[in-house]
Amino acid sequence: MRGSRAKTRLLELFPVTMLSWRNLTRTRTRTALATLGIVVGVVAIASLGVTGVAFERSQVDSFDRIGSTVLVEPGEDMATNALDSDDLRRVQSATEHDVYAMKSTEARVSYLQTTTRAELKSVNDVREQVTVASGRIPLDWRDGVLVGADVADELDVAAGDAVSVGGERYRILAVLAENEGNRVFGTDGAVVVPEAQHPSDGYQGLFVETEGFDAAFEERDRLDEALNYQTERYEVTDFEDEVARALQTLSQINVFIVGIGAVSLFVASVSIMNVMLMSTIERRGEIGVFRAVGYQRLDVLRMMLAESLLIGLVGSVVGVVLSVGVGLVVNNALLGDPTAFTGQSLAYFGFGFLFGVAASVVSGLYPAWRAASDPPVESLRG
């Protein structure tokens, strides 16, 4: 009894909404399928958008190491193609950041019956540039080598094995982990030796580590001005163009992903239009009764649009909730923090919700107009 009174009270307060809700519940299967289409579309837009943002952030983090590096190499006015200790001191005095000196050449590396060619590298303060997967680097490292991940896999060696490098026999002190973004001093295909053991007399390059690629772009200009104020002795470069291209590519991928979601929502909109058209055809007699007892065209139009709006609201709310769940999983997988939502991520939730509601209402316009336009006599005839 109380439930009936409550429904009557709601009908008095919100007549159009309650009638629309009643009409939708009478065709539950068809309504559920239309709502499911909106859910799928909203999830496609919001979750794919959030996935794109998380992927972009993960990629930015992965190349942040190289993007934050400024590389100093011999310039066109330098007599040699290598740098020396004086150049290292000159660069160190021109910057407040850490400066690393790199030597690099090629060497033949052998273990038992297997031989390969690898880069032979050295760098000052090597612990800051490599990550050890197995073994250890002695504090006073003067002998022995560190083997990159790819070289270790190809030769099938481990820490403690002895390898031949350029005809000299060395003990492997550590196998290095795969590089994650640092391509300036890449070690995957390299063997790293102490600086004093490297056959090169000079440095192939010096690289300056900053806090991020924005800081690196500023440091590049400052170093170029400080080091080349008279001659082009040094070539000072950063990775601004590479970072910009990567960001542009990631942005295009994100737009493409969201476009896929928009197509899904368009398909859902067609489904809603079909549901509303079928509902209009089946309920011509009912609509004719409404018109006969005094309902105006605008009343019928509002009732039909309210049905579309309810489908859109319910489907969009469910879609956003599911998208948040997907976002939590994606953020945890790509960023290591399930709650690492940004303003852009949250905007996709809002965009998906609004797009779902708008698509539902737009899809219901024609069926609603058709229902409201039929003359009462024609509607009563069915």
N, C-alpha and C positions, 0 to 999 in steps of 0.2 A: 504493500500500500504506500509506504513511504517512498519506495523507489519510483512508483508511478507518479506521485506528487512531485518528486524532484524533477522527473523528466518533463512534466507539465510546466513547472516553474522555469526550467531552462528553455523550453520551447517558447514561453512568453517573452523571455529576455532576449534570446537569440533565435528567432524563428527561422531565418534563412539557414544559419549554420546547422541547427538541429535537423531541419528537413534534409539538408544535404548529407549530413552524417547518416541519417536513417536510410536514405537512398543508396548510399555506398555500402552499408552493411547488408542490404538486401541482395547484392551481387558480390558476395565476399571473394569468391575465387577470382573473378575478373578484376576487382579492385586490388586484390593482393598482388596479382601479376603486374598491374600497372605501377603499383607502389614499389614492387621489387625492381622494376626497370629504373625508376628514379634512384633507388638505393644504389644499384650497380653504377649508374652514371655519376652520382655524387662521389662514391668511393673511388671510381676511376679518376675523376678530376682531382679530388683532394689528396688521396693517398699517393697517386702518381706524382702530383706536384710536390708533396712533402718528400717523397723519395728522391725526386730530382734535386731538391734543396740539400738534402742530407748527402747525396752523392757529390754534389758540387763542393760542399764544405769538406768532405773527406779528401777530395782530390786537391783542393786548395791546401789542406794541411800536408798532403803528401809531397807537393812540390814547393812548399814554403821554405824547405831547407835550401834548395837550389836557388829559389827566387830571392832569398835573403843574402845571397853571395855576390860580392864584387870581385871580378877577376882582373888581375894585373899581369900583362904579358909584355914581351919586348915590342917596342914600337918601331916605326919606320926609320927613326933617326938613331936607333941603337946599332952599334957595329956588329954585335953578336945576336944569335937567336936564343940566348939563355940569360937568365938573371943570376946574380951572385949575391954574396952576403951583404955587400954594400947596398944593393938594391933592396934587400929585405929590411935592413935598418932604416933606409930612407922611407919606405912605405910604413913601417911601424911608427916612425916619428910623425907621419902625416895623418894618422888615424888613431882614434881611441879604442877601436875594436880589435879583436884578435886577428892576427895575420898568420896564415899557414903557408909554408913553402913546400912545393911539390916537385918531385923528380919523377920522370916517367920514361921508360924505354920498353923494348920488347926483348923477350928471352925465351929460350926453349926449356921447357920443364918436363922432366921424366921421372917416372916411378915404375920400377920393375920393367915390364915390356911396353908400357904405355907412354907416349910422348905427345905433348901439345905445346902450342905457343900461347904465351900469356903476357900481359903487361907486367913489367917489373917496376914497382913504385916504392916511394918513400915519402914521408911527410913528418914535419916536426910536430910534437905533441900528438902522437898517433892515437892515443886513447880517446881523444875528442872527436876523431873522425871515423872510428870503426866500432862495431859491436861484435863481441866474441860469442860464437855459438858453442864452441867447445875448446877446452884448453885454457891457457892464460898467457898474458903478456907480462914478463918480468919487469919490475920497477927499473932495474938497470939493464935495459935491453940492448945488448951489443952483438948478439949472434942468434942464428935461427931465423925462421921466416913465418909469416902469417899467410895463410892460403885463403883466397876468396871462395865463395860458395860454389860457383860454377866450375872452377878449377878442381876443387875437392871432389865434386861429383864426377867429373870427367876422368880423373885419375884414380878415383875410389880410394882416397887417402883420408887419414884422420890425424888428430894431434898425437905426436910421438913418432910418426913415420918419418923416414929420411927420404928426401927427394933431391934430384939433381937440377940445379937452376943455372943455366948458362955454363954448364960444365963443372960447377962447384957443388959440393954436397952440403945440404943443410938439413937440420932437424926442424920439423913442423912444430911450432910452439902452440899455435891456435888455428882453428878453422873459423872464419868470419861468417857472421850472419848475412843474409841477403840485404842489399841496399834498399832503403826506403826513402826515395826522393833525392838522395845526395848523389848527383851525377858529376859533380866537380871532382871529387875524389872517389870515383866508383871503384869498388874492390871485387865485384862478383867474378870478373874474368882476370883477376890480377893476383900476383904474389907480392907481398909487402915485406921489404927488408929494412933494417936500420939505416938511417941516413948515411952513416959512415961507410956502410957496405955497398951503397948504390954506385954503379960504375960511372954515372954522369957527374961531370964537374959542376955544372950549373943547374939552376932551377928552370923547369919549363914554364912555371907560372906561380904566382902568389895569389892567394884568395883571401878576401876579408869577409868575416862572418858578421852580419848585423842582426837586428832583432826581427826583421821581416822584410818583404819585398818593397814596401813603401820606403822604409829606412834605407834599403839598398839603393833605390833610385836616387835618393838625395846624396848618399855617400859617394856614389859613382861620380856625380857632378863635382862634389867637393874635392875628391881625390884627383880627378882629371885636372882641375884648376891648380891644385897644390903641386902636382908632380910634373906637369907639362907647361909651366908658365913661360918657358923660353923655347924649348924644342919638344917635338913629339917623340920623346924618349920612350914613353910607355903607352901601351894601348890599354885603356881602362874600360871595361865593359861590364854590363849586367845582363840580366835575363828578362828585361822589361817586355820586349816584343814577344818572347816565348810565353811569358805569364799572361799577357793580354790575349794572345791567340788561344791559349788554353781556356781562359775564362769565357771568351766568346763562344768557343765550341761547346762548353758546358751549358751556357745559356741557351744555345740553339737546341741542344739535346732536351733541355727542360721544357722549352716551348713545344717541341715535337711530342714529348710525353703527355703534356697537358692537352694537346690537340687530339691525341688518341682518346683521352677521357671525354672530351667534348663530343666526339663522334658517338661514343657510347651513350651519352646523355641525349643526343639527337635521336638515336634509335628508341630510347625510352620515351621521348616526346611523341614520336609516331605511335607508339603503343598506347599512350594516354589518349591521343586523338581518336584512335580506333575504339577504345573503351567508351569514350564519351559519345561518339557517333552511334555506336550500338545501343547505348543507354537511351539516347534521344529517340531512336527508331522504336525501341521496345516500349517506351513510356509516352508515346504520342497521345494515347487516350488519357493518361493521368495528367499530362501537361494541358490537354484540352479542358479537363475538369477544372484545373487551377484557373485557366483563363476565363472559363464560364462563370466561376464564382467571384470574379473580380480581380484576379491577379493580372497585373499589367505586364507588358513585354519586359520592362526593366526588372520586375520581380523575378520572372523566369530566368532572365539573363543572369541576374545575381545568384540565383540558386545553382544554376549549372556551373558558373564560374567558381562558386564556393566549393563545389565538389572537386573541381580541378585543383583549387588551392589547398584543400585538405589532403589530397593525395600528395601534392608537392611538399607540404609541410611535414607530414609523417615520414615520407620517403627521405627527405633531406635531413631530418633530425637523425633517423636511423643511420643514414649514410655517413654523416659527420661523426657519429659515435664510433662506427666501425673504422672510419679513416683514422681517428685518433689512436685506436688500437694498433692499426697497421703502422702508423707513425712511430709509436713506442717501440715496436719490434725493429723497424728499419733504423731508427736512431741508435738503438743498442747495438745492432750489427755493424753499422758503418762508422759510428762516432763513439761507441762505448758508453753512451749516456742516453737512456731511453727518454729522458725529459728535455733533451737538447733542442727544443723547438725555438725557432727564431721568429721575428715579426713576419718574415716572408712565409714561413711555414703556417703560422696562424692565419695569414691572409688567404691562403689556399683553402682552409676550412671554411672561412666566411664566403669566399668566392664560390666554392662548391655548393654551399647551402643556398645562396641567392640564385645561382644558376639553376639549381634544381627546382626551386619554387617558381622562378620566372618561366622555365621551360614548361612546367605543368600548366600555368595560367595561359600562356600563349597557345599551347596545344588545345586548350579547352575553349578558345575564343570562337572558332568556327562552329563547333557543335552547339555552343551556347547561343550563338546568333541564329543558327538554324532552328533550334527549339523555340526561341522567342519569336521568330518571324512567321511561323505557321499560323494561319487563321484558326481561331478556336473551333469552328465547324469542321475544318479539315482534320484537326487533331483528334476531335471526338470520333470521327469516322475511322481513325487508325490508319 
